[in-house]
Amino acid sequence: MKKVKFFLSIICCLLMFSFLAGEKIGERIVYKESDMSPSLFPISEISQEVVNYWKDTYDKKPVFVAEILYEIPSSNVDMKEVAKILRSFSTMEGIEYYSNSRGKYDILYDACYTISDLDSLKKIPDNQEEDANGLKLYMFQNDNSFGETPYEVTFWQTDSEVGMNFVNKGPLYVKFVKGVKEENLCLTLYTKKENDKLLVYILAQADFAAVPFVQTKIRDSLTARIEALFNWFEGRYNEIK
């Protein structure tokens, strides 16, 4: 009887997990095609500003775009808490991603934290106090594939939406080759509260030279990062629900 109760409890937990787990509802990956405009993001005035920020601010045109839209079942979404998650850069340290080159899961960021500025790269505590809308922060990452890079991170926030873009402020290296120049990569994480669910949209836009091996490595790595960023966000979100 005890064994039956034990297995029933496991089944209930698995069913609950499958119900609460996020679901991928759209995916698009394009490289050097005629239409490189992102298209899967939930339409709103804020989302369009977030998605077009890199193009409009830095006058960039991507050769590679990867975008995935997820939804997480949730009846009570506090967007202020969501904004805090996006600003908790230090919690990305140690997250895993699937390495296509190694054929296994590996650590994505050996180090990740908020820095005071792009000159000193001084480590400071994550910003959890301010309203995120219009906020600009700086982040440092030691990336397993691309090495050490600082980023400029820009935020948007309303009662129902929170978004952030981080743009590389230093080059990304593949082995000893400069794979992506400064400001040629933008990663976007945008969330929107919609009825009984939270939409999570993650976008990678990049411009890089068509160097054999290097371009393939960059494309695979950036696509894997979208999945890793969602898993990080979902894990943190489930902690506060």
C-alpha positions in Angstrom: 0.0 0.0 0.0 2.8 2.4 0.9 4.5 1.6 -2.5 1.2 2.4 -4.3 0.9 5.8 -2.5 4.6 6.5 -3.2 4.2 5.9 -7.0 0.9 7.9 -7.1 2.6 10.8 -5.5 5.4 10.6 -8.1 2.8 10.5 -10.9 1.0 13.5 -9.4 4.3 15.5 -9.2 5.1 14.7 -12.8 1.7 15.7 -14.0 1.9 19.0 -12.1 5.4 19.6 -13.5 4.3 19.0 -17.0 1.3 21.3 -16.5 3.5 24.1 -15.1 6.4 23.7 -17.4 7.0 26.2 -20.2 6.1 25.2 -23.8 7.8 26.3 -27.0 5.1 27.7 -29.3 7.2 29.1 -32.1 10.7 28.9 -33.4 12.6 30.5 -36.3 16.3 30.4 -37.3 17.5 32.2 -40.4 20.9 33.0 -41.9 21.5 35.4 -44.7 18.0 35.3 -46.1 16.1 38.0 -47.8 13.9 38.7 -44.8 15.9 38.9 -41.6 13.3 40.8 -39.5 12.2 39.1 -36.3 8.6 38.0 -36.5 7.6 35.8 -33.6 7.4 38.4 -30.8 4.0 39.3 -29.2 3.0 42.6 -30.9 2.9 45.7 -28.7 4.4 49.2 -28.7 7.0 48.2 -26.2 7.9 44.8 -27.8 8.6 46.5 -31.1 10.9 49.0 -29.4 12.7 46.2 -27.6 13.2 44.1 -30.7 14.3 47.0 -33.0 16.6 48.6 -30.4 19.8 47.1 -31.7 19.0 48.0 -35.3 17.8 51.5 -34.5 20.4 52.4 -31.9 23.5 50.8 -33.4 22.5 50.9 -37.1 23.0 47.2 -37.4 21.7 44.6 -39.9 22.0 40.9 -38.8 23.2 38.1 -40.9 21.8 35.6 -38.3 18.5 35.7 -36.4 17.3 33.0 -34.0 14.0 33.5 -32.1 11.9 31.3 -29.9 8.6 32.1 -28.3 7.5 30.2 -25.1 4.6 30.3 -22.8 4.5 29.5 -19.1 1.1 28.7 -17.5 0.6 31.3 -14.6 -2.5 32.8 -13.1 -0.7 35.4 -10.9 2.2 37.1 -12.6 4.0 39.9 -10.7 6.0 41.8 -13.4 8.0 43.6 -10.7 9.4 40.2 -9.7 10.0 39.3 -13.3 12.0 42.5 -13.7 14.1 41.5 -10.7 14.8 38.2 -12.3 16.1 39.8 -15.4 18.4 42.0 -13.4 19.9 39.2 -11.3 22.8 38.6 -13.6 24.8 36.7 -11.0 22.3 33.9 -11.1 23.3 33.1 -14.7 26.7 31.9 -13.4 27.0 28.2 -13.8 23.9 27.6 -15.9 24.2 24.9 -18.5 23.7 24.7 -22.3 24.0 21.9 -24.9 27.3 22.1 -26.7 26.9 20.7 -30.2 30.7 20.5 -30.7 31.1 18.4 -27.5 27.9 16.6 -27.8 27.0 17.1 -24.2 25.7 19.6 -21.6 28.4 22.0 -20.3 28.7 25.1 -18.2 27.7 28.2 -20.3 28.9 31.0 -18.1 31.9 30.3 -15.8 31.4 33.8 -14.4 28.5 36.3 -14.7 27.9 39.4 -12.7 26.9 43.1 -12.7 29.7 45.6 -13.1 29.9 49.3 -12.3 31.1 50.4 -15.7 32.8 49.3 -18.9 36.2 50.8 -17.9 36.9 49.4 -14.5 34.8 46.2 -14.9 34.3 46.4 -11.1 32.0 43.7 -9.7 29.0 45.0 -7.8 25.8 43.5 -6.4 22.9 42.9 -8.7 20.5 45.8 -9.0 17.3 44.8 -7.3 15.9 48.1 -6.1 15.2 50.4 -9.0 12.3 50.3 -11.4 13.6 48.6 -14.6 12.0 50.9 -17.1 14.7 52.9 -18.9 17.4 51.4 -16.7 20.9 50.8 -18.2 23.2 48.3 -16.5 26.5 46.6 -17.3 27.3 42.9 -17.1 30.4 40.9 -17.4 30.4 37.3 -18.6 33.1 34.6 -18.9 31.5 32.5 -21.7 32.6 28.9 -22.2 32.6 29.4 -26.0 33.4 33.1 -26.5 35.6 34.1 -23.6 35.4 37.2 -21.4 33.1 40.0 -22.6 31.3 43.0 -21.0 27.8 43.9 -22.1 25.5 46.9 -21.9 22.0 45.9 -20.8 19.0 48.1 -21.4 15.5 47.5 -19.8 11.9 48.2 -20.5 9.0 47.7 -18.0 5.3 48.3 -17.9 2.5 46.8 -15.8 2.3 43.8 -18.2 5.7 43.7 -20.0 9.3 43.5 -19.1 12.2 43.3 -21.6 15.9 43.6 -21.8 18.6 43.7 -24.5 22.2 43.0 -23.9 24.8 44.1 -26.5 28.4 43.0 -26.5 30.8 45.8 -25.7 33.8 43.7 -26.5 34.6 41.1 -29.2 33.6 37.5 -29.0 36.3 35.0 -29.8 36.1 31.5 -31.2 39.3 29.8 -30.2 41.8 32.6 -31.2 39.7 34.1 -34.0 37.6 37.2 -33.4 34.2 35.8 -34.3 31.9 38.7 -33.5 33.0 42.3 -33.3 32.0 44.8 -30.6 28.3 45.7 -30.7 27.6 43.1 -33.4 25.5 40.8 -31.1 22.2 41.6 -29.4 20.4 39.1 -27.1 16.8 40.0 -26.2 14.6 38.5 -23.5 11.1 39.9 -23.5 8.1 38.8 -21.3 4.4 39.7 -21.5 1.6 38.9 -19.1 -1.4 37.6 -21.0 -4.4 36.3 -19.2 -3.4 33.0 -17.4 0.0 32.7 -19.0 3.4 34.5 -19.3 4.8 34.8 -22.8 8.6 34.6 -23.0 10.3 35.6 -26.2 14.1 35.2 -26.7 15.9 36.6 -29.7 19.5 36.5 -30.9 20.6 38.9 -33.7 24.2 38.9 -34.9 26.5 40.1 -37.7 29.6 38.2 -38.3 31.9 37.2 -41.2 31.3 34.1 -43.2 34.5 32.3 -42.0 34.3 28.5 -42.3 33.9 26.7 -38.9 33.7 30.0 -37.1 30.3 30.9 -38.5 28.9 27.4 -37.8 30.2 27.6 -34.2 28.6 31.0 -33.7 25.3 30.0 -35.1 25.1 26.8 -33.1 26.3 28.5 -29.9 23.8 31.4 -30.1 20.9 29.0 -30.8 21.8 26.9 -27.8 22.0 30.0 -25.6 18.3 30.8 -26.3 17.3 27.5 -24.7 19.8 28.0 -21.8 18.4 31.5 -21.1 14.9 30.3 -21.1 15.7 27.4 -18.7 17.5 29.9 -16.5 14.5 32.3 -16.5 11.9 29.6 -16.0 13.8 28.1 -13.1 14.0 31.5 -11.4 10.4 32.3 -12.2 9.2 29.0 -10.7 11.0 29.9 -7.5 8.9 33.1 -6.9 5.5 31.8 -8.0 
